[in-house]
């Protein structure tokens, strides 16, 4: 049987071996079987800490990049878990049905069975809220226009046709 003298923290000095080995990493002849014995423990600890730190950092960055849904408005759960949002589902819808962006938005409203839904069309951007109820949209546009800000997306869509139109201005007294 090998001459083993225990030291602090469960390490042992094995006879005829100059490096410390884990107790469960030695055989009866005193030869180390542990794979990590040749690597200094402080280097191994540094590698483990770097790997764990990188994993934690990547997880935090992913959480920051995920779309942030508006509470209370229905949305597709899978889209909220993807950095690209609804873009992959929209491209598949367009390929499968030979549809358009508008037909995709309509299919989302039908799928969620709600007149108000949110979709994530802009990576790293805010969700797009869709209102499919005519009476509510009519009321918003005619009677409650001061409660809502003008959309920059609409201005971007009309920029080529109407470059100096008032739709590009923010809502306000001017």
C-alpha positions as CSV (number, residue, x, y, z in Angstrom):
1,X,0.0,0.0,0.0
2,X,1.2,3.5,-0.8
3,X,2.5,5.9,1.8
4,X,-0.1,8.6,1.9
5,X,0.1,11.5,4.3
6,X,-2.9,13.9,4.4
7,X,-2.6,17.6,4.2
8,X,-5.1,20.4,4.4
9,X,-8.2,20.6,2.2
10,X,-8.3,16.9,1.2
11,X,-5.0,17.0,-0.7
12,X,-2.5,14.3,-0.1
13,X,1.2,13.8,-0.8
14,X,1.8,10.4,-2.4
15,X,5.1,8.6,-2.0
16,X,7.5,9.1,-5.0
17,X,5.3,11.8,-6.5
18,X,6.4,15.4,-6.3
19,X,3.0,17.0,-7.2
20,X,0.0,16.8,-4.8
21,X,-2.9,14.6,-6.1
22,X,-6.5,14.3,-5.1
23,X,-7.1,11.3,-2.8
24,X,-9.5,9.7,-5.3
25,X,-7.1,10.4,-8.1
26,X,-4.3,8.0,-7.0
27,X,-4.0,4.2,-7.2
28,X,-2.4,1.9,-4.7
29,X,1.0,2.0,-6.4
30,X,1.3,5.8,-5.9
31,X,0.8,6.8,-9.5
32,X,-1.6,9.6,-10.1
33,X,-4.5,8.9,-12.4
34,X,-6.2,12.3,-12.2
35,X,-6.2,14.2,-15.5
36,X,-6.0,17.6,-13.8
37,X,-2.9,16.7,-11.7
38,X,-0.5,18.1,-14.3
39,X,-2.3,21.4,-14.4
40,X,-1.6,23.7,-11.4
41,X,-4.7,24.2,-9.4
42,X,-4.6,28.0,-9.5
43,X,-4.5,28.0,-13.4
44,X,-7.5,25.5,-13.4
45,X,-9.4,27.8,-11.0
46,X,-8.7,30.8,-13.3
47,X,-9.9,28.9,-16.4
48,X,-13.1,27.7,-14.6
49,X,-13.8,31.3,-13.3
50,X,-13.2,32.7,-16.8
51,X,-15.6,30.2,-18.4
52,X,-18.3,30.8,-15.8
53,X,-17.8,34.6,-16.0
54,X,-18.1,34.5,-19.8
55,X,-21.3,32.3,-19.6
56,X,-22.8,34.7,-17.0
57,X,-21.9,37.8,-19.2
58,X,-23.3,36.2,-22.3
59,X,-26.5,35.4,-20.5
60,X,-26.9,38.9,-19.2
61,X,-26.2,40.4,-22.7
62,X,-28.8,38.0,-24.2
63,X,-31.4,39.2,-21.6
64,X,-30.7,42.8,-22.4
65,X,-31.1,42.1,-26.2
66,X,-34.4,40.2,-25.9
67,X,-37.5,42.2,-26.8
68,X,-39.3,43.8,-23.8
69,X,-43.1,43.1,-24.1
70,X,-45.6,45.7,-22.9
71,X,-47.6,44.1,-20.0
72,X,-51.2,43.3,-20.7
73,X,-51.0,43.2,-24.5
74,X,-51.0,39.7,-26.1
75,X,-47.9,38.6,-28.0
76,X,-46.4,35.4,-29.4
77,X,-44.3,33.9,-26.6
78,X,-41.7,32.3,-28.9
79,X,-41.0,35.7,-30.5
80,X,-40.3,37.3,-27.1
81,X,-37.6,34.7,-26.5
82,X,-35.7,35.4,-29.7
83,X,-33.4,38.4,-30.3
84,X,-34.8,38.7,-33.8
85,X,-38.4,38.8,-32.5
86,X,-41.1,38.1,-35.1
87,X,-38.9,38.4,-38.1
88,X,-38.2,34.6,-38.5
89,X,-41.9,33.8,-38.2
90,X,-42.8,36.5,-40.6
91,X,-40.4,35.3,-43.3
92,X,-41.7,31.7,-42.9
93,X,-45.3,33.0,-43.2
94,X,-44.4,34.9,-46.4
95,X,-42.7,31.9,-47.9
96,X,-45.4,29.4,-47.0
97,X,-48.5,31.5,-47.9
98,X,-47.0,33.8,-50.6
99,X,-48.3,36.6,-48.3
100,X,-47.1,40.0,-47.3
101,X,-46.2,41.9,-44.1
102,X,-49.8,42.9,-43.7
103,X,-51.1,39.3,-44.0
104,X,-48.6,38.2,-41.4
105,X,-49.9,40.9,-39.0
106,X,-53.5,39.8,-39.7
107,X,-52.5,36.2,-39.0
108,X,-51.0,37.2,-35.6
109,X,-54.2,38.9,-34.6
110,X,-56.2,35.8,-35.6
111,X,-53.8,33.4,-33.9
112,X,-53.9,35.4,-30.6
113,X,-57.6,36.0,-31.0
114,X,-57.3,39.6,-29.9
115,X,-58.0,43.0,-31.5
116,X,-54.9,44.5,-29.9
117,X,-51.5,42.6,-30.2
118,X,-47.9,43.5,-30.1
119,X,-45.2,42.2,-32.5
120,X,-41.4,42.6,-32.4
121,X,-40.3,43.7,-35.8
122,X,-37.3,45.7,-34.9
123,X,-34.3,43.9,-33.3
124,X,-33.2,45.9,-30.2
125,X,-36.3,48.1,-30.7
126,X,-39.6,48.7,-29.1
127,X,-42.6,46.5,-29.9
128,X,-45.1,47.5,-32.5
129,X,-48.7,47.6,-31.1
130,X,-51.4,46.8,-33.6
131,X,-55.0,47.8,-33.2
132,X,-57.5,45.8,-35.3
133,X,-60.7,47.2,-33.9
134,X,-62.2,49.8,-36.3
135,X,-64.4,51.5,-33.7
136,X,-61.5,52.0,-31.3
137,X,-59.1,53.1,-34.0
138,X,-61.7,55.7,-35.2
139,X,-62.2,57.0,-31.7
140,X,-58.4,57.3,-31.2
141,X,-57.8,59.2,-34.4
142,X,-60.8,61.6,-34.1
143,X,-61.4,62.1,-30.4
144,X,-58.3,61.2,-28.5
145,X,-55.5,62.3,-30.7
146,X,-53.7,64.2,-27.9
147,X,-53.2,61.0,-25.9
148,X,-51.0,59.4,-28.4
149,X,-47.7,60.3,-29.9
150,X,-47.1,60.3,-33.7
151,X,-45.3,57.2,-34.8
152,X,-41.8,57.6,-36.2
153,X,-42.4,54.4,-38.2
154,X,-45.1,56.0,-40.3
155,X,-42.8,59.0,-41.0
156,X,-40.1,56.5,-42.1
157,X,-42.5,54.8,-44.5
158,X,-43.5,58.1,-46.1
159,X,-40.0,59.7,-46.2
160,X,-39.3,58.9,-49.8
161,X,-42.7,60.1,-51.0
162,X,-43.2,63.1,-48.7
163,X,-39.8,64.2,-47.4
164,X,-41.0,67.5,-45.9
165,X,-44.4,66.5,-44.7
166,X,-45.7,67.3,-41.2
167,X,-46.0,63.6,-40.4
168,X,-42.3,63.6,-39.7
169,X,-42.7,66.3,-37.0
170,X,-43.2,65.2,-33.4
171,X,-46.7,65.8,-31.9
172,X,-47.0,69.2,-30.4
173,X,-48.3,72.8,-30.8
174,X,-46.2,73.5,-34.0
